[in-house]
Structures are given as C-alpha cells and as structure tokens.
C-alpha cells in the first residue's frame, strides 16, 4: 500500500493542475481501442462501462485523495467506449468485390487526387445488380479521360461507367491503413472512370451545401480573375480552400519548404483571421468614447471574431482540419466573453476534449497530433515566459521579432517529430522559410483578405487584393527558393508503433506535471528517440497483388519493376527513408532474374506469361514462390498467388530459424473496417 499512498500524495500535490490530464486519459483509451488486435464485443464494452462506473463511484466514496486517480482510470475506459461507439455509429456497407458498370449518385464533395485528377464523392449510390443492402453509402470516383460534359457541383445527380473496389489496406504491416480512414469517412468504395460523367438530375436550388459551394466557387473565380497566375491560385486556396488552380510544382515547393500548412485552412489561418477581426472591432469601438464607456467592447469584439471564424469555416468547405481549428478558436473566444483567460492549457484541454468526443478517430491523424502539439507547446512556453522577469529587460521594439522567432521555433520543434513520423521527411530549412513567410501572412495576407471581403459589396475588392499580391508572390518565392536549396529535405525512416505514443507521453508529462518531477518526462521521450534510431525495415516486402516485390540491399531497397504500382513503391521507399524514385530502385542489384535469397532460403518472383505454369517447377528449388496470377499447381514450397494474397494483403518477409516468417498487413476480419 505504501507505493499507492505515494502516488496519491503526488497527485494530491497537483491539485488545481489536473484538468489538462482529462483529454490525455481520453486519448489513452481511444488509442487503446485502435491498438486492439480484435474488435471488442458487447460483453467487453459492458465490462468497460461497468468498471468505469465503479471507479467513479469508488472515487467519490474514498474521498478527494483517491478520486483523481480513479477518475482518470475511468476516463481511459470511457475513451475506449467512445471510440468503439463512433466506429459502430459510422458503420455502413463496404463493397466486397471488384465492380465495373453503371454508377449513379449525388455529388456531395469535390476534390483532387494526388495525381491532380478531379474526384467526386457520391451518396445515394445505385449500382447495377447490387442490392441496396450491399451498396455503399458513399463512393469516391476519380475522373480520367476526356470530361467537360458536366460541371460538377454538390447536389447534382450524375451517372457514369466506373471501376470500383473496396478501399485498399496497408501497403505493408503497420503502414497507413486507408481502409480505417475510409470507414470513418463513410466511404464504402473507391475507383475511377474514363468515360464522360453525365448529369441525371439537377441539384436542388434550396440545398444549403449547394449555396455555400456556389459562393465558394464564385469567390475563387473572382479572386483568380483579379489576381491571375500562381498568386491568385494561392489566394483562392487561402480564402476558399479551392486548390484546383495550383500547379503540382508549387504544391511540392510548399511541401519541401515546410510551408504546406499555409494551404490547409487550420489553426494558423483561423487564429490570424479571428485575431485581426477581434483587434479591428475592439479598436473601432474604442475610438467611440460613448460606446467604449457603456458597452463591453472586448466581449462584443470576441463575439464578432467568433462569427467571422464561423463564416470562414463555412467558406473553406468545412473540412475536418478547419472544424478542429474552429473549435479551438471558439473555446478561446468564449473564454474572453466569460472573463476568463483565453490562452491557457485549460482552454487547449477543453478544445481537445470536444474534438476527441466528436471525432475520436482524429487522434491517429497527423492533423490532430500536429495542431495540438504546436498549440500545447506554444501555450506552455509563452506561459512560462510571462512570469520570466528577464523578459521585461528586452526592448519593446525587439519583443515582436523575438516572439515571432520563438513561436516558429517552438511550433516547428513540437511538430517536426510528428511530421517526420507520418511523412518520412524533414524540411531542413523549414524554420527559415516560416520566419520569412508567416509574418506576411499575419500582417498583410489575412488582413487583406478580410478587407477584400468588406469591400466586395462595393465592387472595389481589387484594391485589397492588389495589396495582397506582393506578399503572396514573396511567400511563393520563398517556397521555391528554399525547396531548391541543396539538402532542403532529409528522408527519415518510419518509426515503430511505440515511438509516437512514448514521445507524446514524455512531452506531455514535462509540460503538464508541476514541480521537479516533470524532468522525468525526458525518459520516455529519449526512449522513443532511441527506438526510432534502432528502427529496422522488413528485408522483403510483397505487394497485395503480388506484382511488386522489394528486397533490402546494401544500396537500399531494390524493386522488381520500374513502373506500375507506383503508390506502393513510393510508400515503401519513403518508409525506408529512401529518396530514390522507382526506376532508380529498379536498377539496384538484388532481384536479378526474379530470384534471391533471404536467410539462406531461396525466394522466386515469377512474372510475365506462363508464370502460373512455371510455379510448380520453381517450387521444387525455392522456399517461397510469389506470382501475380493463380497458381496452376502446388508444390513443396510456400506459394503466394493471387488467392492467397487476397486473404493476407501485403506481406513482409523475415528470415527464420527453420522457415521464412511472413507478417501480413491485413488483420483479416478482426476489426470493423477489415470485414
């Protein structure tokens, strides 16, 4: 009992600082749900709910010393149940076969794929010879070939002939699981069409989503008409979220310079816009003495800023990142209206609780992790500096400059490990790029956008847009310059599954715990970095189709073909921390003749015509045979053909003592999104 008493004493000393641990406990439960190897059943949920209730009741009975510990344990179980409830709540049919034929549906979203193709998300889907019970609620179709017969807009019912299939699983064990993301997005099938899309029924004019979309597209077109070129496309993306006019070269330059976050309408944009509106409204009302002396102008300004932020959310398309940013801004502005301190760890915790309650799945997404990592770090650092007496000796004119440098450095340091873990690269000169670009976003671009919106009804918005152009050109110029520097990007190997949770635990402990014991947070953080440095990649990877094999060599991973399955090849190389392109990886030695060895055991990859017929002969001399088609005969070896790979998905192969060890990427029907 003595160790338990010491724990209670330590927690008791944290009184008044425990609330920020509430979202941490919820996140632990949500993370536990996603880490489970199998889907919990009704008895497991019943046990979790009952245990959580007993812990909460025991906390009240045992008194205030034990209550925080037991309550946090109950919150962990609540987070697990919350994630499970959300997963079951979004359940819908998933296409279980390859489909080719007529597709009919109503457009609910329009975006672009990584290859810059227009993509339509449809609901009210109708598939030929498919019962409604088996038809997905939503499908997403990329448009290829000659189009132009229909101008896509939300609400329009369209028809096409398309190839559809179930959302793909991970390209390797532990890799990004698109099936899970599609499950929570309500997507039951994805595919493409090469035939023209035809309109079947017009959109209802009264649909709110259609009216907002038309307003977005009208603003985007008007901005691009007054600001031609990349500057106008960039301005349209910042104001409406419409990136359709931006070139792939510019998008890649923004990514390589760590300025891609300027395109995602999220916390930075919401903060800059609402901050400008708040300051402008308060200053304008303060200039009228009668108003300033009789009305709570600070609260009125906060309400106006909240209204502007909500309108910006609608105008940007209402994506998840913008929704998350709106919640954070709303919490802080509401605190202002309630005479509470707006920028505190408590406010960040409330925003995190709301986001995790509404969308528990966002915990495993990079957007959530990076947003709250940056916000928590900034609030903690500037909160500490607020009480630092030495800061008072800094000249007043130098404080904004130091604040800019410090905020960029803190946010960059907080998000860099997360970005590297998810995107497998570090923008080495990202801090320089942000220091050169972000100040103009706050002082010129966002104020100019607000001014343009105010001048729009008067027909003179081009004045404000003209003021924005030099700043937009400067930001794009910085992106291209930085991305072109030698060593602008450093590839990073993918970390193990325990790295990010350990790193987050260590940093949160260092920030949230009060007293010298916060230094203990360095232990899990350092352990995470050590594990990351020791990360080992699979020696052999096999794609789900069996058409692509990657073998690790001294020069990096050698691929079995120079073209085809490009997304899989790129993902493998990126996770290896390898900057090579697929053709260069194909030229590496290691797969000569489709035969190689692993742990002293021969592996054969059969390709081309007659591969199925050659499988039996190859099986006599190899321990493992891989082919894309169906094998016509079996042998003494382990055979991976089309039918077997459909069951396992992509595979990683490791050497074993007596036989090769295969690790599948697919978890069968163990989780809801895998069934």
SULCOR-V658178 format. One line per field, one symbol per residue. psi: psi as a letter, one per 40 degrees, with the letter a starting at -180 (. if undefined). A space follows every 50 residues. Layout:
BEGIN
psi=???
END
This chain:
BEGIN
psi=ddddddddddddeeheeddeedddddddddddddehdihiaddddddddd dddddddddddeiddedddddddddddddddddddddddeiihhheihhh aihiihheihaiideeihhhhiafihihfhiddehidiihhhhiahaedh hhihehhiiihihiiihiaieiheihgdddddddeeheiiaiieiihihd hiihdehdddddddddddddddddddgiaddddddddddeehedehiddd ddddddefededdhgaddddddddddddddddddddehddddeeigdddd dddddddddddddddeefiddddddddddddddddddefihdgidddddd ddddddddgdeedeidddddddddddddddddddddehdddeehiddedd ddddddddddddddedddddddefihhdfddddddddddddddddddddd ddddeddeefeddddddddddddddddddddddeihfdhhihihiidedd ddddddddddddihadeddeeddddddddddddehhihdhihideeehhh hhideahhieieiifddddddddddefheiidddddeiidfheehiihfe hihhhhiaiedddeddddddeidhhhidahheiiaeihhhadddddddai ihhiiiddiihhhidhfbfdidee.
END
